[in-house]
Amino acid sequence: MATSLTRRGFTRLLGLGVATSALRPDLRLAEALPLAPEAAASGIVRLSSNENPYGPSQSALEAMRKAFSLAWRYPDEAADALVADLAKLHGVNDDQILLGAGSSEILKLCASAYTGPGRPAVMADPTFEALARYAKASGAEVVKVPLATGHRHDLDKMLPAGAGLVYVCNPNNPTASLTPAADLRAFLDRVPAGTGVLVDEAYAHYAEGRDWESMLPRLKDHPGLIVARTFSKIYGMAGLRCGYAVAQPAIIERLRAHQAFDSINIMALAAARASVADAGHVETGRRRNRETRAFVQAGLETMGYPVIPSETNFLMADLRKEVGPVIAALKQHGVEVGRRFPTMSTHLRVTIGTRPQMETFLGALRTVLA
């Protein structure tokens, strides 16, 4: 089976591995890696990119440490092993999994394979913008459909004639909201042959609402369905870049034809395999996020700012005023939050960090809005 791993950066990784081997055995890999000087000096609380502040599991860190000694090899076997793990996890065959450098690469492959002149990409507004960027690079029109009541995807309006690809981010970024499973199931039944549907489940592990349901079990009945997953969120591996697509075999091959060889490095593969095996890390991450999110939501609502119910590791609060100046002022107080979204210009998106980080955020927000 063809795999997607990178050759670049192995010299740097190998050198880092030698340095790490000299450290005492119980030293975490994360402690061995130096912060960028500007980040270390700034003291900025970064709550802008929906990262997991707790990082990878201990088993993933250990797996990466051991993988340094394999930096000289093309990690085809490691990729095959991760594919097998994921296939078992999701109850599909190996030929239904395609690895990518984060789910962002999967989105790019879908845009390349399904969109182009005369084959528009259809997406919500607002939603994660990467798909729009990739589709435009393919020469495709991008059709944006405003979110419906409850900040859900307006699926009834997302099937224009001749659509090449429909993108559904569920839970949605930036609103943190769900599109109900029943709506998605009915939508998939209406999609014509030749139109791809990409359901981005980057935040699936955080979704606990009764309307949530992964579309993975629907793959067998819908040839054009693609589900994207990532290790960047609950697994704390945003900097390692590892994600994957799950689809029917013909679709996987269609996507693979647009993929560069060797796009995933051996560190990411090692960490991903260990993460899949560490269910406890996922449960701990979900609990931490839930508890801290509730604390932040209560703080915002006490200040008089309603929050969109969140099924993710971030919140979106309505400040009832233009957020651009607030975002800039928060940065002056050492807190980075999400960017301004034009169609929701009074809403502020903030990642759920650690409890101390969120206390800093709430304090800075009170000062800025006083």
N, C-alpha and C positions, 0 to 999 in steps of 0.2 A: 504494500500500500504506500502511495506517495505521502510524504510528510512535509511540514513547513517549519524549518529551523534556520537560525541565522549563523553566518560565519563571522560576522563583524563583532568586534569587542572581546574576542576570546583572549587576546594577549593581555588586555587590561584585567579581565577576570582571573586569568592564571596568576598574574602578579598579585592580585588581591588575595587569591587563595593561599599563596605562599605566606603573605603577611598574616593572614588569619590563623594559619596553622601554628604560628609561634605564640599565639595567645593561650592563656590558661584554658583548659577544657570546658569550664562552665561559663565562659564568657559568651553572651549572646552575640550572634552575627550582627544584629542591629547596632550593638554597642561598638563593634569593630569598625563600622563604616563612618567616616567623618561627615559631619554636616557641612553643607556649602557655607563658606565663611560669612556670606551676607545673611543667610538664614540664621546662623548661630548668633550673630551679633544683633539682629533686628528685634528678636523677641516677639515677632508677630504671631498672633494666634490665627492660624489658617483654617477658616471655616467656609471655604469658597468652592471646593472641588468635589464634595461628597466622598471624601476619602475616609477610610476606617482608621481612627487615631491609634488603635491598639495594635495594628500591624499583623503580620503573619503569625500562625501558631508556632509554638516551640518545636513541634515536629517538622514544620516546614523550614524553619531556620536551620535545624540540624540537617535536613535533607540537602539544603543548599550548601552547607559547609562541606558535606561529603562530596557533592557534585563538582567542587572545584578541581578535584583530581581528574575529572573527565573532560575538562575544558578543551583538550586537544582533539576530541572526537566529535564527528558529526553525530548528533544525538537522535538518529532515526529510531533506535530501539526504545529510547525514552519516550518519544512521541507516540510510538505504537502502543506502549504500555499505558500511557495516559488515555489514549483513545479507548483502549479496552476497559479501563476503569470507568470512564464516563458512560460507555455503552452499557455496562452492567448497572451503573447507578440509575440510568434512565430507562432501562428495559428495552434497548434498541440494539441493532447490530452495529458492528464496528464501522461498516461502510455508510452509516448514517451520521457520523461525526466528522466535522472538519475543524481543526484547531486554527486559531488565529492569534495575532499579536494584540491581545485584548479584543473585546467585542467590537471595538472601533474598526479593526481590520475586516471583521465579518460584515459590518455595515457597508464598508467600501466595496467589498466583493459583490455584495447584493446589488449595489448601485451600478457597478460595471456590468453585471450579468443581466440585469432586468430593465435598466433605464437607458435612455438615449433620445435622439431626435424622434419625435412622434410617439415616444413611450414615457409619459410623465411619471414622476414620483409624487405620491399623495401622502400627506402627513398632517398631523394636528398643528394648531397654532395657539399657544406655544408648546413646543416639545424639544427634545434633544436635537440640536441643529446639524450634527455631523452628516446625517444622511442627505440633507439638502445640499450641503457643500459637495459631497461626492457625486450626487446626481447632476448638479450643474456642470461639474467637470466632465461628465459624460455627454454634455450637450442637451440634457433633458430639461423640460419645464418642471418646475416644482409647484404643485398645487397645495396651498395651505388652507386647512379647514378649521375655523374657530372651534374651540372646545364647547361642549354642550353644558347643560345644567349639571352642577356637581363636579365640574372640571373633568368630565369624562370625554372620551373620544366620541365625536358625532359620526358614528359609523354609517348612518343612513346617507350621509353626504360624501362618504369617502370612497365611492366606487364610480368615478366618472368613466365614460366610455373610453376604451383604449388605454387604461392605466397600465403602466408597466410594473410598478411596485407600490404597494400600500405599506406604510410604516406605522406600526402601533407600538408605542413605548408604554408598557404596562407592568408595574406602576409607572406613572408618567413623571418625567423630569422636564420642567421644574416644579410642577404643581404637587407632587407627592401623592397624587390621587389615583384611584382605581377606575378602570372601565370594567363593569360587571362581566363575569364569565359567561352568563347567559347571552348577553349582547354579542360577545365575541364569537360564541359558538354559532349563533344565528347568522352573523356576518360571514363567517367562513363558508357556510352553506350557500351563500349568494355569490361568492367570488367566481367569475368566469374563468375558464381554462385559458392559460397564457398570462394571467396576472399573478404575480408573486405577492405573498403577504409575509412581511417580516415582523414578527412579534419580538420585541426587545425586552427580555426579562432580566435586565441587569440587577434590579432590586428585588427579585423574586424572594430571596431568603428573608427579607424584612416584612413581606406582606402577610398579614394575619387576619384581615377582614373576611367576613363571611362571603363576600362577593368575589373573593380572589380565587382563581384557579389557573394553574399553568396550562398552556396550550400544548405541552409536550404529548399528552395522550391522544391528541387530535391528529397527530402527524400521519397516522396510518390511513386516515380517511380523506386527507386533503393534500394532493400532490404538490400544490404550489406553496405550501406553508413552510416557513423557516423560523425556527426559534433560536434566538441568540442568548447566550449566557456569558458570564465573565467571572474571573477570580479577583477583580479589582475592588469589590465592595465588601461583602461579609468576610471574605478570606484575607482582606488586608494586603492585597498584592498589586495595587494600582501601579507602582513603579516597576514591576516586573513584566507587565504586558502579556497576559495570557487570557484567552477567551475561546469560545467555540460556537459553532452552529450545529443544530440538530435538524435533519430533514430527511426526506426520502433519498435513496442512493443516487438517482438521476440528478437531483438538484445539487447534491454534494459535489458531484463531478462537474456540473455546470459552473459552480462557484470556484472549484479548484482550478479550472482552466484560466482564471483571471488572477491567480495568486502567485506571488513571487516564491521561489524556492527558499527554504530555510529562514522563515520569518520569526521563529520562536527560539529563544536561547535555552540552553540546558539548565540554567538556574531556575527559570520559570517553570520548566517541565518538572523538575525535581520538587519544587515547592508545591506545585499544583497537585501532584500525585499524593504527597503527604497530607495536603489539605483535604482532599476528597476522603481520605481515610480517617480524618479527625472530626467526627460529628460533634464532639463535645465543644470544640472551638466555635462551631457555628451556633450552637445553642447559647453559649456564653455571650457571643457577640450580639445575638438577637436580644437577649435579656438586658444587657448593658444599654443597648440602643433604646429599647422600649422604656426603660426606667429614666434615662437621661432626657429622652424626648418628652416624656410626660412632665418632667421638671421644667424644661424650657417652655413648653406650651403653657403651663400654668403661669409662669412668669410673664409671658407675653400677654396673656389674656387678663391678668391682673393689672397690667399697664394699659389695658383697653384696646389691644390689637388682636382681632380675631385671627385664628389660624385655620388653614385648610386641613381637614383631617388627613394625617400622614400615614402612609404605608411604606415608608422608606427610611433612610438614615439622614433625612433633612426635613426642614419645615419651610412653609411659605406663609408669611404673616402679612396681613393688610395693614399698613401704617397710615393709610388714608391721606397720604401725601406723596409727592414725587420722591422716589427712593434714590435717585442718582446722587444728590447731595448728601444723603444719609450714608450711603456706601462710602463716599469719599471721606466723610467725617469719621466714620468708624475706623477707617484705615489710619487716620491720624492718631487715633487712640489705641493703635496696635492690634486691631481686629480686621481681618479680611473676610468678607461675606460674598455671596453669589452676585453675579452681574445683574444689571437691570434688564428686564424683559419687556420690550416695547408694548406688547399687547396687555401687559399687567404691570404697568409702570408704578403703581402704588404698593406693590407686593415685594417683600424682601425675602430672598431665599437664604437660609443659613443651614450649613451642615451640622449634624449632631456630633460634637466632639466629646471629650471627657467632661466629667462634672465640673472640675475647676475651669476648663476652657469655656464652658457655657456660662458659668458664673461671671467670668470676665466679660463675655459678650453681653450679658444682660446689664451688667454695670455700665459698660461703655454705651449701650443703647440708651439707657436712662439719662446719662450725661448728655449725649448728642441731642436727644429729643426734648430735653428739659426746657 
